[in-house]
Amino acid sequence: MITFDKPARQVFEFILTPNQMKANLIHALTVLILLGTFSCVTDSRKDSNAAGTFPFEEFTIEKLQQGYADGDFTVTEVVQAYLDRIAAVDDDGPMLNAVIEVNPDALAIAEQLDTELRDGKQRGPMHGVPVLLKDNIDTHDRMATTAGSRALSGSHPLKDSFVAQKLRDAGAVIIGKANLSEWANFRGNLSTSGWSGAGGQTKNPYILDRNPCGSSSGSGVAVSANLCMIAIGTETNGSIVCPSTANGIVGIKPTVGLLSRSGIVPISFTQDTPGPMARSVRDAATALGALTGIDPSDSKTAASEGKYLTDYTPFLKEDALKGKRIGWYTSARGQHYKVDTLMQHAVDYIRSQGAEVIEIDKIYDRAAGSLSFEVMLYEFKDGLNKYFASLGENAPVKNVEELIGFNKSDSVELRYFDQELLLEAAGKGPVDSPEFSAIVSKMLCLVRDQGIDRVMDDNNLDAFIAPTGSPAWKTDLINGDSYTVSSSSPAAISGYPNITVPMGFVDGLPVGISFFGRAWSEPVLIGLAYAYESGTRFRRAPRFIPVWSPETVN
């Protein structure tokens, strides 16, 4: 994490050149305002006003680009303001602990992008957009990639991930790395989402003692708390959509193969995918288009030939729900009556917009879940060993066995939960075995052919909806995570797309609704999610309330 340890007087020691005066003045004022605002974090009402002092509060990509075009601010000014925001909100004030490292070259990148704008060159809608990457996504720069593990502290990959390179090509500014649940929350029993040995515990920005969910915890919190405009998370099962619902934002978990996974610390070759997290469907769709493309280093992306798009914004239509047949996946109904109430309101609204909603209580044979777990164990070992090899001779650990040994000897790694999943993975055979191939084939048949595809065909459905999850639980490093509602498995196990959008609040904590469906149906789902968002507008910036009480959430 960065620290803000300069004397206050140094804030004013800027050089008043014509090109820098405006940027440095915004920098100084932003820091002073934010530091003053967070001088007493025990005052929840004072905390609640903190977000309003940020000059780019709840900005959209569209508004940012208009500001660049009008000359209202520069990329350098924007990036500096976000770095100041991280210093004041993440490292100080509420101390969200969402950002594990900031990019020391962020301002230099911003200056280059400003030069391009002055020369009449704009790379596209992501030009000058501040982005955070989950810290299991490789960058070939002065930032490390740790997957949250102390075993990879100081590990510098030999090249950018495909996703990072696409962002750079599109003109985005990677301003840092986001904290995460260590090893994407696939290490052991009683794990706590948002905790990593390298980064500590991330807090939910709505109520600070609540959990941010994971594993893309820091990504979700950073977007919600306006520490960046876009974050890139990764998901194997729930790791984009859960932190999105818990932090009141939009998350897109794409079809596996739409976005490359090369240069991303893996769990499962079959289920893993990166995806954008944003405060609006439009921003998430814009970021998604910047990330697509076929990558020779990831064979899954070959299937996206003729299916991927570089611009998903034409599908953002407010009447997209009209005439659609949507399956309401009701498997979680009855588990949380407050979530049930929100979901019923959502269904009523969707019907009011001209959609037909059909209740579906079962999508797939639950045996697919246990098969998915076996697939993850096999592929975790194989994928980690290949990732460590990609780091070259300077890899901090060379294989899963060395990682297990490191954790045993470390003073922090096994303090709160064990490494049983690593131990189980280490005992699995090769992924080219007939036994493993049979497991994958059976799993995909159950969840695709006999699952999502069959149910959609039988009912002539355009998509499914379901509550994404339950309100955030209290973070508990003793007992681990505690949640009651989750609908991520059908899309996750099948490798099909899933989009979550805010659908309301339960006692001050956000809850989302998921739209999911067939492979490569991102255009349809984006349209449905946008239409729902446009008519409901449940997104609300967090107020950094320290502890829940009826008085503070009303």
Buried (B, 14 or more C-beta within 10 A) or exposed (E): BBEBEEEEEEBEEBEEEEEBEEBBBBBBBBBBBBBEBBEEBEEBEBBBEBBEBBBBEBBBBBEBBEBBEEEEBBBBBBBBBBBBBBBBBBBBBBBBBBBBBBBEBBBEBBBBBBEBBEEEEBBBBBBBBBBBBBBBBBBBBEBBBBBBBBBBEEBBBEBBBBBBBBBBEBBBBBBBBBBBBBBBBBBBEBBBBBBBBBBBBBBBBBBBBBBBBBBBBBBBBBBBBBBBBBBBBBBBBBBBBBBBBBBBBBBBBBBBBBBBBBBBBBBBBBBBBBBBBBBBBBBBBBBBBBBBBBBEEBEBBEBBEEBBBEBBBEBBBBEBBEEBBBBBBBBBBEBBEBBBEBBEBBBEBBEEBEBBBEEBEEBBBEEBBEBBBBBBBBBBBBBBBEBBEBBEEEBBBEBBEBBBEBBEEBEEBBEBBBBEBBEBBBEBEEBEEEEBEEBBEBBBBBBBEBBBBEBBEEBEBBBBBBBBBBBBBEBBEEEBBEBEBBBBBBBBBBBBBBBBBBBBBBEBBBBBBBBBBBBBBBBBBBBBBBBBBBBBEBBBBBBBBBEBEEEBBE
